Amino acid sequence: MLSRNAHDGLIQRAFESSADIEGFLLAVLPEPIGRSLRPGSVKLIAPRRTGDDLRSLLPDFLCTAEIEGSEMLVGLILEHQSEPDPIMPLRMLGSAVAVWRQHSRQPAGSTDGTRLPPVLPIVIFHGARPWPGSTDTLSMVELPAELRDKYVRFQPRSEFLLVDLSTIADEQLRGAAMSAFARLALLLLKYGRSDDLLDRLRSLGALLAQLSQAPKGWDAIEVLLRYVMHVAAKTTTEELGEALALSLGNEGREVAMTLAEKLIEEGEKRGLELGEKRGLELGEKRGKELGRREALREAAPRLLARGLTPDEIAELLGASSNEVREAIDAAEK
């Protein structure tokens, strides 16, 4: 299963600048809202983190923006989903309330806490099919038909803006006023699970070449490639390398191969660390054995994808062929 951290890391990197957030908003906001946003006015600010129950609910991104000629505080709640969540409207309402609760905690004597800033909750959806659920909390409230007219106005109502990447044209994302990395990140989120991911990657050659010329561009390409390797587990390193070589030359092929080796080493290290940690409870010998198994589970499927046979993997990792096959079977479940 794909690690949620892979998605989180990509989203955090894609929206780490005010300019990229503004470019994203201008590209995806409904026209009436987008027209009211003054270009160049979005400024990313750090939310005030707290130690209480608000911490897990606060958005990752808070901005000031000039809307309709007035500067406002806008809370961008950028949740990404690969599968529909039927209670997403409720979750987003909780995030909006967390922004307001934090804003209301002003110093004694201040009147700022009595005025609440507007909040714009956004869900970026990158599932295989269009979002099937509602975006409105009111749709979750069960009221008998005969009582609805009387009580519906007392129900908390909140709606979030759904940005379903499957419904947005590639040209719209390619042409967004964002960095090459941010545009590539959105396009890879859109096509990460598609069967033609390699073809899509080849079609992004111009953006990849542009990114490679930017400061620390190759580091950014590695971040994108890590995500691709997490998503496209059945795609071999050689295939990825060839796809990158079309736009980036031999250096693109080499970065794919080097990253594959690095991921294998990281997997082995994580497995050993996990085993040693468990060893504190289960005994050192058993802990090391668990670590060895975790390392095999991480490394064996990657080596298999690169074309090695189970026997060759066993010899390389110092394990038996049966252990390697069990690790591969376990990773595929």
N, C-alpha and C positions, 0 to 999 in steps of 0.2 A: 504493500500500500504506500502511496506517495506521502512523504512527510509533509505535514502542514507547514513546517519551518521553511521548506523550499518555496512555497507560495509566499509566506510572510517576508522572507528575505528579498524576494523579487519585488514585491509591492513597496516595501520600505525603501529600497534603493531607487525605484522608479519615481517616487514622490518625495525625494529628499530635498528638493529645491522649490522655492516659491514659483519660479518660472514654469516648471514642469506641472505643478498643480494647476496653475492658471491656464496653461495650454490644454490640459485635460478638461477642465471645466468648460472652456470656450468650445471645445470639440464635441462634448456630449450633452451639455445642458439643453433643455428644450429652448427653442428660439426666443420666446418672450423673456425668459430668465437670463439667457446668455446675452441678449442685447442690453440688459440693464447693468451688466458687469463692466466697469470701466477697465479697459486693457491697461496693464501695468500697475494695477492697484492691489493685487493680491500679495500679502506678506505672511509668510509662514512664521508662527510663533510657537513656543514650547508651552504645552498645557502645564498647569501647576499640579504636579503629582501629589497625591495624598496617601496616607497609610491606612485609610479606612476602606469601606466597601465600595467607594467610588473608583478606586484604582483600576479595577478590572473592567469598568464600564466606560471610562473616558475614551474619547476618540484618539487615534494616533496622530491626527493632524488638526490643528486649529489655525485659522487665518483671520486676518483683518482684510476687508475688501470694500471698495467703494461701489455701492449699489444704489441706483437711482439718485446719484449725487450725494449720498450720505455714507459715511464710513461706518461699517457694521462689523461686529465680531461674528464670524461664521464658523461653526463647528462642522468639520468634514468627517463624517463617520464612514470611513472607507472599509467596509467589510467585503472580503472576497469569498465567494462560494463556488464550489465545483459541483455541488449537489443541492437541490432545492431544500430549504428549511421551512417547514410549515409555520413555525413560530417566529420567523424573522421579523414580522411587523412588531411583535412584542419586544424582541431583543433591541430593535432599533429605537423604540420608544424609551426603553431603559437607558440607552446611551444618551439620548437627547436630554432626558431628565437629569442625568449625571452632570452634563455640561451646565445646566441651569442651576443645580444645587451647588456646584462649585462656585459659579459666578455669584450666587447670592451670599456667599460667605465673605462679606466685605468687612473692613475694620469698623469698630463701633462708631456710630454717628454718621457713617457713610450712607448716602441714598442710592448709590449705584446698584446695590443688591435688590432694590425693588423694581428694577427695570431689567428684563431678560433679553439677551441677544437672540437674533434669529438663528436657528440651527438647520443645517441642510444635511440630512442623513442620506448617504449614498451606499448602495450595494453594487459592487462589480461582480457580475455573474459570468462564469466562464465554463458552464456545463456543456455537455454534448448536444443538448436540446434546449429550446427556449424555456425560460422560467415559466412554470405552470401555475404558480400560486399567486396569492394576493400580495399587495404592497401596503395594505391598509389595516390597522388594528380593528376597525369596526367590523370587518368581515369575520373576525374571530369570535365576536360576542354573540352568544345565542339568546335571542329574544323572541318569544312567541309573537306571531304576526299581530295579534290583537293588542300587544303591549308596546310594540316597537315605536309607534308614533309618540307615545307618552314618555318613554324612558331613553330613547336613543340619544337625546341631547345631553344626558348625564354621563355618557360613556366616554372615557378618555379616547381621543382620536388622534392618530398620527399616521402619516404616510411617508414612505421613503422613496427616493428616486432610484429606480432600477436601471443600471447600466448593463444591459445584456450584450456582451461582446459578440455573440453570435448574430445579432441583428444589426450590427454596425459595419458598414462597408470598409474593406481594407484601406481604400483610398482615403477615407475619413481619418483613420488612425495614422496612416503614413503621413498625411498632410497636416497633422496637428502641430501646433507651435510648441513642440516639446523637444527635448534632447533626443539624439539617435537612440540612446539606451532606453529611455522611457517608452518610445514608440515601439522598439523591438520587444520590450517586456510585455506590453499590452498585446502585441500580435502573437507572441509565444504563448501567453495565457489563453488566447483565443483558440489556437491550433495545437496546443500541447498534447491533446489526446486524439488528434485526428490520425487516420491511417496514412495520410500523405504528408506527414510532418517534414520529412526530408525534402520533398518537393517545395514545401512552403519555405523551408530554410534556404533552399537555393534561390528562391524568388526574392529573398531579403538581402541579396548580395550587396546591393548599393548601400543600404543602411549599415550593414556590417563593415563594409569598407570605410564608410564615413566614420563609424565609431572607432575603428582601428587607428585612425589618424588623430583622434582626440587625446588630450593628456590622460595617461593611465587607461587608454582605450583597450589595451589587451587584457588588463585586469578586469575591466567591465565585460569583455567578451567571455572571460572565464566564468564570471557570475552567471551569464546567460547560458553558457554551455553546461554548467552544473545543473541548472534547472532542466535543461533538455534531457540530460542523462538520467535525472530522477524520473521524469515523466515518461520518456521513451525507453523503458527498460529492455525492450526486445530489439532495439536498434543497436547495431554493433558500433564499436568505436571507429572501425575502418570506414563504415558508411558515413558517420558524422564527419570524420576527417576529410573524406572526399567531397562532401557537400560544402564544407568550409573552404576547401582548397580552390573551388571555382571562383570565389570572390576574394579570398585572402592569400592565395598561393600556398606554397609549401609550409609557410609559418602557421597557416590555419590548420593544416593537417597535423603539424607537430604539437600545437597547443591542445588538440583533442587527445592525442596519444599520451601526452604528459599528464593531462588532467585525469585520464583514466587510471594511470599508475598511482597518482596522488590519492584518488578516491579509494583505491584498493588498500593503500597503506593506512588511510584514515579509518577505513572500515575495520582493518585488523586491530588498530590501536583502540578503537571504541569497544570492540569486542573484548579485548584483553582487560581494558579498564573496567568494563561492566562485570567481567568474571571475577576480577580481583576485589571489586566492591562487594559483590555477593559472597566472596570468600570470607569476608569478615563474619558473616552469619553462618555460612555453611561449611567452613573449614577451608584452609588454604588449598589443599589438593583438589577438592571438588570445585572450588572457585576458579582455579586455573583451567580446569577442564571445561567449565562453562565458557570461560573466555575464549578458549580455543575453538569451541563450537560456534560462538558468535562471530569470530573472525572468519571461519570457514563460510558461514552464511553470507557474510558481506562480500568476501573475495571471490568465491567459486563462481557465482552467476556472472560476475563481470568478466572473469577470465574465459568462461564458456562463450560469452557474447563476442569475445575477441577471436574465437575460432579454435581454442584449445580443447582437446578431448578431456573427459574426466580423468583418464589415466595420467595425462600430461599435467593436469592441475594437481593431482595427488602427489606427483613427484616434485613439482615446484613448491608446494606448500608443506611437504613432509607429512602427508596424511594418507590414509588408505583410500582406494577407489570407492569403497562402499560409503565411507564418511563423506566424500565429496558428493556422491550421488544423493545422499540423504540431505546434505546442505542445499543442493540445487532444488530438490523436491520441496523442501521446507520453504525456500524463498519464493517458490511459484504459487504457494497456497495463499 
